[in-house]
Amino acid sequence: MGKVYVSVKREVRHTNLQPIALIIVCIALFAVLSFFVRAQYNGLQDEWIDNLRKEREVAEINNKLKMELSVITRARYIALKANERLGLKKPKEEEVLVLR
């Protein structure tokens, strides 16, 4: 029989760090991107809230103006103001002269 040689070399494991580094970089990139997206979202949310406040103020002013307009257009109010400011009063029926 012939001689059989058996290799007794130990296998050295080399750990491959590329996948671990790639995962770490992806997590860091995700964290940075989520920070910027969240900041942008907060800015838009604040802007939206400000727009809603302005819209509410405009609606309140609009309601006040509508109420004021309805008061002004009343006939009694007009007659009262004409009497107060201009000294005018509604003529009696005997005082009206109709020309044809």
C-alpha atoms as a printed R data frame, in Angstrom:
    type eleno elety resid chain resno        x       y       z
1   ATOM     1    CA   MET     A     1    0.000   0.000   0.000
2   ATOM     2    CA   GLY     A     2    0.975   3.478  -0.683
3   ATOM     3    CA   LYS     A     3    1.331   6.245   1.745
4   ATOM     4    CA   VAL     A     4   -1.606   8.485   2.340
5   ATOM     5    CA   TYR     A     5   -0.944  12.022   3.363
6   ATOM     6    CA   VAL     A     6   -3.578  13.823   5.331
7   ATOM     7    CA   SER     A     7   -3.402  17.542   5.600
8   ATOM     8    CA   VAL     A     8   -3.787  18.805   9.159
9   ATOM     9    CA   LYS     A     9   -4.063  22.452   8.263
10  ATOM    10    CA   ARG     A    10   -6.619  24.341  10.209
11  ATOM    11    CA   GLU     A    11   -9.109  26.258   8.219
12  ATOM    12    CA   VAL     A    12   -8.893  29.944   9.019
13  ATOM    13    CA   ARG     A    13  -12.255  31.707   8.736
14  ATOM    14    CA   HIS     A    14  -12.112  35.133   7.314
15  ATOM    15    CA   THR     A    15  -15.125  37.152   8.324
16  ATOM    16    CA   ASN     A    16  -16.445  39.222   5.484
17  ATOM    17    CA   LEU     A    17  -17.236  42.694   6.827
18  ATOM    18    CA   GLN     A    18  -18.812  44.048   3.648
19  ATOM    19    CA   PRO     A    19  -22.399  42.953   4.388
20  ATOM    20    CA   ILE     A    20  -22.197  44.263   7.957
21  ATOM    21    CA   ALA     A    21  -20.783  47.609   6.798
22  ATOM    22    CA   LEU     A    22  -23.479  47.839   4.119
23  ATOM    23    CA   ILE     A    23  -26.212  47.236   6.706
24  ATOM    24    CA   ILE     A    24  -24.739  49.878   9.030
25  ATOM    25    CA   VAL     A    25  -24.532  52.411   6.194
26  ATOM    26    CA   CYS     A    26  -28.136  51.691   5.173
27  ATOM    27    CA   ILE     A    27  -29.372  52.147   8.742
28  ATOM    28    CA   ALA     A    28  -27.453  55.427   9.077
29  ATOM    29    CA   LEU     A    29  -28.802  56.660   5.730
30  ATOM    30    CA   PHE     A    30  -32.338  55.732   6.750
31  ATOM    31    CA   ALA     A    31  -31.939  57.610  10.057
32  ATOM    32    CA   VAL     A    32  -30.660  60.759   8.322
33  ATOM    33    CA   LEU     A    33  -33.371  60.665   5.662
34  ATOM    34    CA   SER     A    34  -36.110  60.082   8.221
35  ATOM    35    CA   PHE     A    35  -34.814  63.083  10.211
36  ATOM    36    CA   PHE     A    36  -35.072  65.361   7.168
37  ATOM    37    CA   VAL     A    37  -38.475  63.992   6.151
38  ATOM    38    CA   ARG     A    38  -39.792  64.510   9.683
39  ATOM    39    CA   ALA     A    39  -38.472  68.085   9.748
40  ATOM    40    CA   GLN     A    40  -40.169  68.787   6.408
41  ATOM    41    CA   TYR     A    41  -43.415  67.247   7.677
42  ATOM    42    CA   ASN     A    42  -43.345  69.403  10.815
43  ATOM    43    CA   GLY     A    43  -42.793  72.523   8.702
44  ATOM    44    CA   LEU     A    44  -45.738  71.677   6.464
45  ATOM    45    CA   GLN     A    45  -47.884  70.898   9.491
46  ATOM    46    CA   ASP     A    46  -47.105  74.303  11.035
47  ATOM    47    CA   GLU     A    47  -47.873  76.023   7.743
48  ATOM    48    CA   TRP     A    48  -51.190  74.165   7.485
49  ATOM    49    CA   ILE     A    49  -52.141  75.150  11.043
50  ATOM    50    CA   ASP     A    50  -51.325  78.811  10.279
51  ATOM    51    CA   ASN     A    51  -53.463  78.677   7.137
52  ATOM    52    CA   LEU     A    52  -56.362  77.235   9.128
53  ATOM    53    CA   ARG     A    53  -56.046  80.015  11.709
54  ATOM    54    CA   LYS     A    54  -56.064  82.659   8.979
55  ATOM    55    CA   GLU     A    55  -59.044  81.012   7.329
56  ATOM    56    CA   ARG     A    56  -60.936  81.012  10.627
57  ATOM    57    CA   GLU     A    57  -60.150  84.711  11.143
58  ATOM    58    CA   VAL     A    58  -61.342  85.537   7.626
59  ATOM    59    CA   ALA     A    59  -64.550  83.553   8.205
60  ATOM    60    CA   GLU     A    60  -65.200  85.444  11.457
61  ATOM    61    CA   ILE     A    61  -64.615  88.804   9.761
62  ATOM    62    CA   ASN     A    62  -66.889  87.732   6.917
63  ATOM    63    CA   ASN     A    63  -69.664  86.817   9.363
64  ATOM    64    CA   LYS     A    64  -69.311  90.161  11.149
65  ATOM    65    CA   LEU     A    65  -69.502  92.030   7.851
66  ATOM    66    CA   LYS     A    66  -72.588  90.066   6.818
67  ATOM    67    CA   MET     A    67  -74.276  90.959  10.096
68  ATOM    68    CA   GLU     A    68  -73.320  94.607   9.688
69  ATOM    69    CA   LEU     A    69  -74.624  94.617   6.117
70  ATOM    70    CA   SER     A    70  -77.927  93.105   7.160
71  ATOM    71    CA   VAL     A    71  -78.294  95.771   9.843
72  ATOM    72    CA   ILE     A    72  -77.399  98.601   7.486
73  ATOM    73    CA   THR     A    73  -79.863  97.563   4.816
74  ATOM    74    CA   ARG     A    74  -82.851  97.584   7.128
75  ATOM    75    CA   ALA     A    75  -85.237 100.392   6.263
76  ATOM    76    CA   ARG     A    76  -85.707 101.576   9.836
77  ATOM    77    CA   TYR     A    77  -81.982 101.769  10.328
78  ATOM    78    CA   ILE     A    78  -81.588 103.787   7.164
79  ATOM    79    CA   ALA     A    79  -84.360 106.184   8.199
80  ATOM    80    CA   LEU     A    80  -82.855 106.564  11.670
81  ATOM    81    CA   LYS     A    81  -79.414 107.350  10.317
82  ATOM    82    CA   ALA     A    82  -80.854 109.784   7.771
83  ATOM    83    CA   ASN     A    83  -82.639 111.583  10.571
84  ATOM    84    CA   GLU     A    84  -79.574 111.575  12.845
85  ATOM    85    CA   ARG     A    85  -76.893 112.564  10.358
86  ATOM    86    CA   LEU     A    86  -78.752 114.646   7.816
87  ATOM    87    CA   GLY     A    87  -81.793 115.831   9.740
88  ATOM    88    CA   LEU     A    88  -84.060 114.177   7.181
89  ATOM    89    CA   LYS     A    89  -87.371 112.622   8.052
90  ATOM    90    CA   LYS     A    90  -89.997 110.747   6.140
91  ATOM    91    CA   PRO     A    91  -92.656 113.136   4.804
92  ATOM    92    CA   LYS     A    92  -96.296 112.814   5.755
93  ATOM    93    CA   GLU     A    93  -98.788 111.846   3.077
94  ATOM    94    CA   GLU     A    94 -100.160 115.406   2.921
95  ATOM    95    CA   GLU     A    95  -96.692 116.773   2.212
96  ATOM    96    CA   VAL     A    96  -96.007 114.619  -0.814
97  ATOM    97    CA   LEU     A    97  -96.760 116.150  -4.188
98  ATOM    98    CA   VAL     A    98  -96.897 113.709  -7.065
99  ATOM    99    CA   LEU     A    99  -96.197 115.223 -10.479
100 ATOM   100    CA   ARG     A   100  -97.270 113.562 -13.676
